[in-house]
Amino acid sequence: MTELSFEAARQVLDSQPFSGLVGARITEFGDGRAVLEVDVREELTQQNGFLHGGVLSYAADNALTFAAGTTLGPTVLTGGFSIQYVRPASGRTLLARASVVHSGRRQATVRCDLFIVDDEGAETLCAVAQGTVLSVRPT
């Protein structure tokens, strides 16, 4: 397995056009964990002014996959995940904290808690996701 450094993980995220579109950044990576952040802006909200659920799903998906990459190696894909929205997300920054629950040779089960951070820095849980990430052998 080729290890992925924090800087390499940042470069991978930066190479994803959609991640650039939403303005995502990785702020923690290693030891079965990854943290992804997205600043809330009007273009990412829905009709009621809350952060769009698709943005939360994107952040969960990527955070799950990056966390699994710390145990499975850099060539991984999301096998599937579910997300439960706990409350509408309204604040300054979305914070997706993912951690590996179990990792085997070819797949990992990962949990992601998504928080919205307000202007004072207080975090409020807005969604919870869990998924399976698969190791993919390059062809």
C-alpha positions as CSV (number, residue, x, y, z in Angstrom):
1,M,0.0,0.0,0.0
2,T,1.3,3.4,-0.9
3,E,0.8,5.9,1.9
4,L,-0.9,9.2,1.2
5,S,0.5,12.2,3.0
6,F,-1.6,15.2,4.1
7,E,-0.1,17.3,1.3
8,A,-0.9,14.6,-1.3
9,A,-4.4,14.3,0.0
10,R,-4.8,18.1,-0.3
11,Q,-3.6,17.8,-3.9
12,V,-6.1,15.0,-4.7
13,L,-8.9,17.1,-3.3
14,D,-7.7,20.2,-5.2
15,S,-7.6,18.1,-8.5
16,Q,-11.4,17.4,-8.2
17,P,-13.3,20.1,-10.2
18,F,-16.5,19.7,-8.2
19,S,-14.5,20.1,-4.9
20,G,-13.2,23.4,-6.3
21,L,-16.7,24.5,-7.3
22,V,-17.9,24.1,-3.7
23,G,-14.7,25.4,-2.2
24,A,-13.9,22.4,-0.1
25,R,-10.6,22.0,1.8
26,I,-9.2,19.1,3.7
27,T,-8.0,20.2,7.2
28,E,-7.1,16.8,8.8
29,F,-5.9,13.6,7.3
30,G,-4.3,10.5,8.8
31,D,-4.8,7.6,11.2
32,G,-8.2,6.6,10.0
33,R,-9.6,10.2,10.1
34,A,-10.3,13.0,7.7
35,V,-11.9,16.4,8.1
36,L,-13.3,18.3,5.2
37,E,-14.6,21.9,5.4
38,V,-16.8,24.0,3.1
39,D,-17.6,27.7,3.7
40,V,-21.3,28.4,3.4
41,R,-22.2,30.9,0.7
42,E,-25.4,31.8,-1.0
43,E,-24.8,29.7,-4.1
44,L,-24.7,26.5,-1.9
45,T,-28.1,27.1,-0.2
46,Q,-31.6,26.0,-1.0
47,Q,-34.8,28.1,-1.3
48,N,-35.1,28.5,2.5
49,G,-31.6,29.7,3.0
50,F,-30.2,26.5,4.5
51,L,-27.1,24.7,3.1
52,H,-28.4,22.4,0.3
53,G,-28.5,18.7,1.3
54,G,-26.5,17.9,-1.8
55,V,-23.6,19.8,-0.4
56,L,-23.8,17.9,2.9
57,S,-23.9,14.6,1.0
58,Y,-20.9,15.7,-1.1
59,A,-18.9,16.5,2.0
60,A,-19.9,13.2,3.7
61,D,-19.0,11.2,0.6
62,N,-15.6,12.8,0.2
63,A,-14.7,12.8,3.9
64,L,-15.7,9.1,4.2
65,T,-13.5,8.2,1.2
66,F,-10.5,10.3,2.4
67,A,-10.7,8.7,5.9
68,A,-10.8,5.2,4.4
69,G,-7.8,6.1,2.2
70,T,-5.7,6.4,5.3
71,T,-6.2,2.7,6.0
72,L,-6.8,1.2,2.5
73,G,-4.4,3.3,0.4
74,P,-4.9,6.1,-2.1
75,T,-6.9,4.2,-4.7
76,V,-10.4,4.0,-3.2
77,L,-14.0,4.5,-4.2
78,T,-17.2,4.9,-2.2
79,G,-19.2,1.7,-2.4
80,G,-22.2,3.3,-0.9
81,F,-23.3,5.5,2.0
82,S,-26.4,6.7,3.8
83,I,-27.0,10.0,5.4
84,Q,-29.5,11.2,8.0
85,Y,-30.2,14.9,8.2
86,V,-30.6,15.9,11.8
87,R,-31.4,19.6,11.4
88,P,-31.2,22.3,8.8
89,A,-27.7,23.6,8.3
90,S,-27.3,27.4,8.7
91,G,-24.1,28.9,9.7
92,R,-20.6,29.9,8.5
93,T,-18.8,26.6,7.8
94,L,-19.7,23.0,7.2
95,L,-17.4,20.6,9.0
96,A,-17.4,16.9,7.9
97,R,-15.5,14.7,10.4
98,A,-15.0,11.1,9.2
99,S,-13.4,8.2,11.0
100,V,-12.9,4.6,10.1
101,V,-15.0,2.2,12.2
102,H,-13.5,-1.0,10.7
103,S,-11.0,-1.6,8.0
104,G,-10.1,-4.9,6.3
105,R,-7.9,-5.7,3.3
106,R,-10.3,-4.5,0.6
107,Q,-13.0,-2.4,2.3
108,A,-13.6,0.0,5.2
109,T,-16.7,1.0,7.1
110,V,-16.6,4.7,7.9
111,R,-18.8,7.2,9.9
112,C,-19.0,10.9,9.3
113,D,-20.6,13.5,11.6
114,L,-21.4,16.8,9.9
115,F,-21.5,20.0,11.9
116,I,-22.4,23.5,11.0
117,V,-20.1,26.1,12.7
118,D,-21.5,29.5,13.6
119,D,-19.8,32.8,13.7
120,E,-18.7,32.2,17.4
121,G,-17.2,28.8,16.5
122,A,-19.9,26.7,18.1
123,E,-20.6,23.4,16.3
124,T,-24.1,22.0,15.8
125,L,-24.7,18.5,14.5
126,C,-26.7,18.7,11.3
127,A,-26.2,15.2,9.7
128,V,-24.7,11.8,10.2
129,A,-23.5,9.5,7.5
130,Q,-22.0,6.0,7.3
131,G,-20.6,4.2,4.3
132,T,-18.5,1.5,2.8
133,V,-15.3,2.4,0.9
134,L,-13.6,-0.1,-1.4
135,S,-10.0,-0.5,-2.3
136,V,-9.7,-0.4,-6.1
137,R,-6.8,-1.9,-8.0
138,P,-5.6,0.3,-10.9
139,T,-6.0,-1.3,-14.3
